[in-house]
Amino acid sequence: MAVLIMNLGFIVPLADQPEQCYNEITPHSMKSSKVCGASGALLLLGGWAGVMWVFLRSLSLHLQICWQVVVGRTFMIFAQATGWGIPLIGIVVALVFSGVSFRFGATCHINHKNSLADFWIPLLVFAGLTVIIQFATFGYCIKVYLASLADNSATTEGSSLPTYAGSVNTMSPRQAYRRVQRVIQLQWRGIAIVLIIVTDVIFFSLVFVFQDNTVQAVHNDQSIAQDWVLCLIGAKGDRTQCYDKAKSLVVNEATITAVLVLLSMNGIWLLFLLGRWAMVLGWIDLFSSCGRSKKEFVSVDARYDVKKDTRAQITDSESQQRTKNTRLLWANGSLPAADAVFLKPSTAANTASLGRSSDLRPARITTPRGGA
């Protein structure tokens, strides 16, 4: 969702093709262009939400692997509140104290004024925390792996994983390694997404912070742009003849292109790593079922419980039938002693004759396996 919102910040201006310049030297801002305000707000909100959700993803993985915490409903509520609450607060602060304007292409971006304090520094703080938590998790995984290599005890080779929360403190290194390995096998796609998004955000932030500082330096010392101004005067305002003079005043085109390509690739990475064919089938079923009578909703867990109960009933029936077939039934309904049930082949005939001369007459004598 965060990547979708960020991409909408680039898509909205394409639908309207807004005029970027308010006059010859001033670009449109959110106060003079509604499209600019919408695209800038979507871009900032998507960036904030992306950073927060990869932070929460890395935190969840760290709690599961390093602290054996089972994330449940409480963490989900906390994640929803912080994952959307902090970005909404951050975007309000950024729009109020900095605002957005056309900075590159047809997309509006945050202005330089107060942008470090109300946008870039908080964003980089959460991105840095994500990197620290992620590498701490990797370090713990490496530690567990090395400990499992050093653990040569025979008792832990075939031991099973603990089945209750209180036993995690007594796990052997090999048990801990198998548990960590299982979690990573389930979460490796999420780990990859976290690393990709954080790398993009840090690169994006550094590039535009550097650009803001360069523009501010020119504003503070106009002599830096002297060659550019003289070239414009000599070319009678034709800026295409003076691009080489402006290279020291802006970030080069290759770097800006790399930033935009990385941002546009985020959706493709999400599709490849987190996409499932079941999602496509679900959307097809949703649209194809429009207008039909509503079907009763049955959750996957409920279907699983029904199957499990059915299997349990079948197992119980088979067990009772097997017990009934293998029991030694006596005429008066009583059962013999345990040593009289499992008979050796050599004593089968004697027991049969004993049954004929006694009150406890066997209805059927089952010959044990291996008997003649």
Sequence and secondary structure as in RCSB ss.txt:
>XXXX:A:sequence
MAVLIMNLGFIVPLADQPEQCYNEITPHSMKSSKVCGASGALLLLGGWAGVMWVFLRSLSLHLQICWQVVVGRTF
MIFAQATGWGIPLIGIVVALVFSGVSFRFGATCHINHKNSLADFWIPLLVFAGLTVIIQFATFGYCIKVYLASLA
DNSATTEGSSLPTYAGSVNTMSPRQAYRRVQRVIQLQWRGIAIVLIIVTDVIFFSLVFVFQDNTVQAVHNDQSIA
QDWVLCLIGAKGDRTQCYDKAKSLVVNEATITAVLVLLSMNGIWLLFLLGRWAMVLGWIDLFSSCGRSKKEFVSV
DARYDVKKDTRAQITDSESQQRTKNTRLLWANGSLPAADAVFLKPSTAANTASLGRSSDLRPARITTPRGGA
>XXXX:A:secstr
 HHHHHHHHHHHHHHH    BSSSS B BTTT HHHHHHHHHHHHHHHHHHHHHHHHHHHHHHHHHS     HHH
HHHHHHHHHHHHHHHHHHHHHHT EEEEETTEEEE STTHIIIIIHHHHHHHHHHHHHHHHHHHHHHHHHHHHHH
   STTTS    SSGGGGGG  HHHHHHHHHHHHHHHHHHHHHHHHHHHHHHHHHHHHHHHHHHHHHHHH GGGG
HHHHHHHHHTTT GGGGGGGGTTTS  HHHHHHHHHHHHHHHHHHHHHH  HHHHHHHHHHHHTTTS       H
HHHHHHHHHHHHHHHHHHHHHHHHHHS  BTTS    HHHHS  GGGHHHHHHHHHHSSS BS     TT  
